[in-house]
Amino acid sequence: MLQEAILITGAGQRIGLFLAKQFLEQGEYPVVFTYRTRHAAVSELESLGALGFQVDFTQPETVSTFLNELKEKVGSLRALIHNASIWANDAMVDENPDLYTAMFQLHVEVPYRLNIALRPLLEASKSPMKDIICLSDSSAGQAYGDYSAYLASKAALQSLSRSFAQKYAPVIKVNDIAPGLIIFNEHDSEAYKQQRLQRSLLGIEPGAQVIWQAVQYLLNSAYTTGVSLPVDGGRKIL
């Protein structure tokens, strides 16, 4: 049974993968992660010592199966990090209405169910601080007509985080990280990149390191709960 583990959902790529590698390199806590599709990065994490579970959280019946399997191998959690996410604009949702349901399942229903089911494992941690951290979006709660479904689901995640902060205090801290631009996609054009860079005061592509820094702050802050921490280069005041 793993003790004092860090559980990261959706750690098979991008930010989740970076966080998992950082925790493994740090070596303080065992790393447990979920992934939807198996590929080379998943095998790499497992070779480094992480425990992976293949789960498609958009299928509701898989949550109970995952929880049963997890509890057979993990005795306590130092932190639960809700990183798994689907990005889709409204045009994509119009073409595939199932994306709407999938985003709300992944961004709201799954964190809700995991928070409740895994509370005993968090409370079993011997650490004086136990954490739940959600990753939402710095634009959640703002009006962007092309991304209404996605941002509504992320705003609901922020609301969920605040409610659980109140529910689980003072034993478990619950916070949200709200990223802006962090990493460009490989297919992004130069014109798009320049457009996005101009939407923040700092005007850089910072990389996943800034999310790692935010996670470390929240894990090590004894007096921070119920907040949404923007990591967006000052976008909101541009």
SULBELRA-V960996 format. One record per residue. N is the residue number from 1. RES is the residue in one letter. D_CENTER is the distance of its C-alpha to the mean C-alpha in Angstrom with 1 decimal. Layout:
N&RES&D_CENTER  N&RES&D_CENTER
This chain:
1&M&24.0  2&L&21.2  3&Q&21.0  4&E&18.6  5&A&15.8  6&I&12.2  7&L&10.1  8&I&7.1  9&T&6.5  10&G&7.4  11&A&8.7  12&G&11.9  13&Q&11.8  14&R&11.2  15&I&8.5  16&G&7.1  17&L&10.9  18&F&11.8  19&L&9.9  20&A&11.4  21&K&14.7  22&Q&14.8  23&F&14.5  24&L&17.1  25&E&19.3  26&Q&19.2  27&G&20.4  28&E&20.0  29&Y&17.7  30&P&17.5  31&V&14.4  32&V&13.4  33&F&11.1  34&T&11.1  35&Y&12.2  36&R&14.0  37&T&16.8  38&R&18.6  39&H&19.6  40&A&20.7  41&A&17.5  42&V&16.8  43&S&20.3  44&E&20.0  45&L&17.2  46&E&19.4  47&S&22.4  48&L&20.9  49&G&20.6  50&A&17.2  51&L&17.3  52&G&15.8  53&F&15.8  54&Q&16.3  55&V&14.9  56&D&15.0  57&F&13.2  58&T&15.1  59&Q&18.1  60&P&18.2  61&E&20.6  62&T&18.4  63&V&16.2  64&S&19.4  65&T&20.4  66&F&17.1  67&L&17.5  68&N&21.1  69&E&20.6  70&L&18.0  71&K&20.4  72&E&23.2  73&K&21.7  74&V&19.6  75&G&21.6  76&S&19.2  77&L&15.7  78&R&15.3  79&A&11.6  80&L&8.9  81&I&5.3  82&H&3.3  83&N&1.7  84&A&5.3  85&S&7.2  86&I&10.9  87&W&12.8  88&A&16.3  89&N&19.1  90&D&21.7  91&A&24.2  92&M&22.1  93&V&21.6  94&D&25.4  95&E&26.1  96&N&23.8  97&P&23.4  98&D&21.3  99&L&18.3  100&Y&18.5  101&T&18.2  102&A&15.6  103&M&13.2  104&F&14.0  105&Q&13.8  106&L&10.3  107&H&8.9  108&V&11.4  109&E&13.5  110&V&11.3  111&P&9.3  112&Y&12.9  113&R&14.5  114&L&12.4  115&N&12.8  116&I&16.5  117&A&17.1  118&L&15.6  119&R&17.1  120&P&20.2  121&L&18.4  122&L&16.8  123&E&20.3  124&A&21.9  125&S&20.5  126&K&23.4  127&S&21.4  128&P&22.5  129&M&18.9  130&K&16.1  131&D&12.6  132&I&9.7  133&I&7.0  134&C&4.9  135&L&4.0  136&S&7.1  137&D&10.2  138&S&13.2  139&S&15.5  140&A&14.4  141&G&17.7  142&Q&19.8  143&A&22.2  144&Y&21.7  145&G&23.9  146&D&22.6  147&Y&19.0  148&S&19.8  149&A&18.0  150&Y&14.7  151&L&14.8  152&A&16.2  153&S&13.3  154&K&10.8  155&A&13.6  156&A&13.8  157&L&10.2  158&Q&11.5  159&S&14.6  160&L&13.2  161&S&11.6  162&R&15.1  163&S&17.0  164&F&15.4  165&A&16.0  166&Q&19.6  167&K&19.8  168&Y&18.7  169&A&20.5  170&P&22.0  171&V&20.8  172&I&17.0  173&K&15.3  174&V&12.4  175&N&10.9  176&D&8.8  177&I&8.3  178&A&9.8  179&P&10.3  180&G&13.6  181&L&15.0  182&I&13.5  183&I&15.0  184&F&17.6  185&N&18.0  186&E&21.1  187&H&23.0  188&D&22.7  189&S&26.2  190&E&27.6  191&A&28.4  192&Y&24.9  193&K&23.6  194&Q&26.3  195&Q&25.6  196&R&21.9  197&L&23.0  198&Q&25.4  199&R&22.9  200&S&22.0  201&L&24.4  202&L&23.6  203&G&23.7  204&I&21.9  205&E&19.2  206&P&17.6  207&G&15.5  208&A&12.3  209&Q&14.4  210&V&13.8  211&I&10.1  212&W&11.4  213&Q&14.1  214&A&12.1  215&V&10.2  216&Q&13.8  217&Y&15.3  218&L&13.4  219&L&14.0  220&N&17.6  221&S&18.5  222&A&20.5  223&Y&21.1  224&T&17.9  225&T&16.3  226&G&15.6  227&V&14.8  228&S&12.7  229&L&13.0  230&P&13.7  231&V&13.5  232&D&15.7  233&G&19.1  234&G&20.8  235&R&20.4  236&K&21.0  237&I&24.4  238&L&25.6
